[in-house]
Amino acid sequence: MRSDPRLFVADDLFAQNVVNLTQQQNHYIVNVMRGQLGQSVTLFNGRHGEWQAQIIAVNKKFASLQVTHLLRDQIVTPEIHLYFSPLKQEPLRFLIEKATELNVTHLHPLKTARTHTTHYNAEKLQRITIEAAEQCERLTLPQWHDILTFDQLIQCISSVKQAYIADERRPSINITQHDVSLPLHLIIGPEGGFTPDEFEAFSQLPHVKFIKLSSSILRAETAALTMLAQIQQYL
């Protein structure tokens, strides 16, 4: 189990570079991790791999780290696009955290006819992705996209090779019975499901496949995570 603190930073990472922590990161290092001079900290920025650094200056308001050596090279992460309707605060937090842990690379909020919530705190959700990436040791952050209308979604997925929709209300088969290829485009409906008109629009796209996740009707966040867990075998 990792013992060093692990932080996402915006700075370039290379040997001997000095990184100054944000106020929130400084609070974490000083007050939570009890950081001291010379202590090791692991850094990543989504571009230059993962690096070891050491604390070279620290007090209650300020901390600086000096980058020492490379731990892991940056890797290309398989593209996983997740399209989902925003949920209430706690289910949405849970969904974003676990989607990050399960290597989603693109997050696409979606407004459908039955979407109940369209307002969300993008800054807060970005912090959730950062914290989840720090904890699960992935080298990148998911990329956030602007909220899509349903018509924009149809336009967006009309040009992809394959897209998969989780749905227990229509005849569908398990994702393992499909010839799955990357990049993956996964679509989760709102809490009330897609409307008949929306299903009709999907049916006009032959590359859109319906998949069955359970014999029960799943909550939106449960469906998303079940779907993501099932596709890990293809990564």
C-alpha positions in Angstrom: 0.0 0.0 0.0 1.3 3.5 -0.9 2.6 5.4 2.1 3.7 8.7 0.3 1.0 11.3 -0.4 0.0 11.5 -4.0 -1.0 14.7 -5.7 -2.2 15.9 -9.1 -0.5 19.1 -10.2 -0.8 21.4 -13.2 3.0 22.0 -13.4 5.3 20.4 -15.9 7.2 17.5 -14.3 10.9 16.9 -14.8 13.9 16.3 -12.6 14.9 19.3 -10.4 11.8 21.3 -11.2 10.2 23.1 -8.2 6.4 22.8 -7.7 4.5 25.1 -5.3 1.4 23.5 -3.8 -2.0 25.1 -3.9 -3.6 26.3 -0.6 -5.8 23.2 -0.5 -2.9 20.8 -1.2 -0.8 22.6 1.4 -3.5 22.1 4.0 -3.6 18.4 3.1 0.2 18.0 3.3 0.7 20.0 6.5 -2.5 19.2 8.6 -3.5 15.8 7.3 -0.2 14.1 6.3 2.0 16.0 8.8 4.5 16.7 6.1 8.0 17.6 7.0 11.2 18.7 5.2 12.6 15.9 3.1 9.4 13.9 3.0 8.6 12.1 -0.3 5.5 13.0 -2.3 4.3 11.4 -5.5 3.2 13.8 -8.3 1.4 13.4 -11.6 -0.1 15.8 -14.1 -1.7 13.7 -16.8 1.1 14.4 -19.3 4.5 13.5 -18.0 4.0 10.3 -16.0 4.4 9.9 -12.3 7.3 11.4 -10.4 8.9 11.3 -7.0 9.4 14.7 -5.2 10.6 15.9 -1.9 9.4 18.7 0.4 12.0 21.4 0.4 10.0 24.2 2.1 6.9 23.9 4.3 4.9 25.9 6.8 1.2 26.4 7.6 0.7 28.5 4.5 3.2 27.4 2.0 4.9 24.2 0.7 7.4 23.6 -2.2 8.5 20.3 -3.6 11.5 19.5 -5.8 10.9 16.8 -8.4 13.6 14.1 -8.2 13.0 11.1 -10.5 10.5 9.4 -12.7 8.5 6.5 -11.3 6.2 5.6 -14.2 6.1 6.7 -17.8 2.9 8.2 -19.1 0.7 5.7 -20.9 -2.1 6.0 -23.5 -5.4 5.2 -21.8 -8.1 3.5 -23.9 -10.9 5.9 -24.6 -14.1 5.3 -22.6 -16.9 7.9 -23.1 -19.7 7.9 -20.5 -22.9 9.8 -21.3 -25.1 10.2 -18.3 -27.9 12.5 -16.9 -26.9 14.5 -13.9 -28.2 13.1 -10.7 -28.8 14.5 -7.2 -25.7 15.5 -5.3 -24.7 12.4 -3.5 -25.5 9.8 -6.2 -23.7 12.0 -8.7 -20.6 12.3 -6.5 -20.5 8.6 -6.1 -20.9 8.0 -9.9 -18.1 10.4 -10.8 -15.7 9.0 -8.2 -16.2 5.4 -9.3 -16.2 6.3 -13.0 -12.8 7.8 -12.4 -11.6 4.7 -10.6 -12.9 2.6 -13.5 -10.8 4.5 -16.1 -13.5 6.6 -17.8 -11.6 9.1 -20.0 -14.5 11.4 -21.1 -17.5 12.5 -19.1 -20.5 13.8 -21.0 -23.5 15.1 -19.0 -26.7 14.6 -20.9 -30.1 16.4 -20.8 -33.0 14.1 -21.9 -36.8 14.5 -21.7 -36.8 12.9 -18.3 -33.6 14.4 -16.8 -34.6 15.9 -13.5 -31.4 17.8 -12.7 -29.4 19.9 -15.1 -27.5 22.1 -12.6 -24.3 20.8 -11.1 -21.1 22.3 -9.6 -18.5 21.6 -12.2 -15.7 22.8 -10.0 -16.7 20.5 -7.2 -17.0 17.5 -9.5 -13.6 18.2 -10.9 -12.2 18.1 -7.4 -13.8 14.7 -7.0 -12.2 13.3 -10.1 -8.8 14.7 -8.9 -9.1 13.1 -5.5 -10.3 9.8 -7.0 -7.4 9.7 -9.5 -4.9 10.5 -6.7 -6.3 7.6 -4.6 -6.6 4.9 -7.4 -3.2 5.8 -8.9 -4.3 6.4 -12.4 -2.1 8.8 -14.4 -4.8 10.9 -16.0 -8.0 12.8 -15.2 -11.3 12.3 -17.0 -12.1 15.1 -19.4 -15.3 17.0 -18.8 -17.5 18.0 -21.7 -20.4 20.5 -21.9 -23.9 19.2 -21.2 -25.5 17.7 -24.3 -29.1 17.9 -25.4 -30.6 14.6 -26.7 -30.4 15.8 -30.3 -26.7 16.7 -29.8 -26.1 13.2 -28.4 -27.6 11.6 -31.4 -25.4 13.8 -33.6 -22.4 12.9 -31.5 -22.8 9.1 -31.6 -23.9 9.0 -35.2 -20.3 9.1 -36.3 -18.8 6.6 -33.8 -18.2 2.9 -34.6 -20.2 1.5 -31.7 -22.3 2.8 -28.8 -23.9 0.9 -26.0 -27.0 1.7 -24.0 -27.8 0.1 -20.7 -31.5 -0.8 -20.6 -33.5 -3.4 -18.7 -36.9 -2.4 -20.1 -36.3 -3.5 -23.7 -35.1 -6.8 -25.3 -31.3 -6.7 -25.1 -28.4 -9.1 -24.5 -25.3 -9.1 -22.3 -22.3 -7.0 -23.4 -20.2 -10.1 -23.5 -22.3 -11.3 -26.4 -21.3 -8.2 -28.5 -18.2 -7.8 -30.6 -16.9 -4.9 -28.5 -14.2 -2.5 -29.9 -12.5 0.6 -28.7 -13.1 3.5 -28.2 -16.1 2.7 -26.0 -19.2 5.0 -25.9 -21.5 4.0 -23.0 -24.9 5.7 -22.5 -26.9 5.6 -19.3 -30.5 6.9 -19.3 -32.0 9.2 -16.7 -33.7 7.9 -13.5 -37.0 7.6 -15.4 -35.4 6.0 -18.5 -35.5 7.2 -22.1 -38.9 8.1 -23.7 -40.3 6.0 -26.6 -39.4 8.8 -29.0 -35.8 8.8 -27.7 -35.7 5.0 -28.1 -37.0 5.4 -31.7 -34.2 7.8 -32.4 -31.6 5.3 -31.1 -33.1 2.5 -33.2 -32.4 4.5 -36.4 -28.7 4.1 -35.7 -27.6 0.5 -36.5 -24.4 0.7 -34.6 -26.2 1.5 -31.3 -26.6 -1.6 -29.2 -28.8 -2.2 -26.2 -27.3 -4.3 -23.4 -28.8 -6.0 -20.4 -27.1 -5.5 -17.0 -29.5 -7.2 -14.6 -32.9 -8.8 -14.2 -33.8 -5.9 -12.0 -34.3 -2.2 -12.9 -31.1 -0.5 -11.7 -30.6 3.0 -10.4 -28.8 5.2 -12.9 -25.6 5.3 -10.9 -25.7 1.5 -10.3 -26.3 0.9 -14.0 -23.3 3.1 -15.0 -20.9 1.4 -12.7 -22.2 -2.1 -13.5 -21.7 -1.3 -17.2 -18.2 0.0 -16.6 -17.2 -3.0 -14.5 -18.3 -5.4 -17.3 -16.3 -3.7 -20.0 -13.0 -3.8 -18.0 -12.2 -7.1 -19.7 -11.9 -5.3 -23.0 -9.3 -2.8 -21.9 
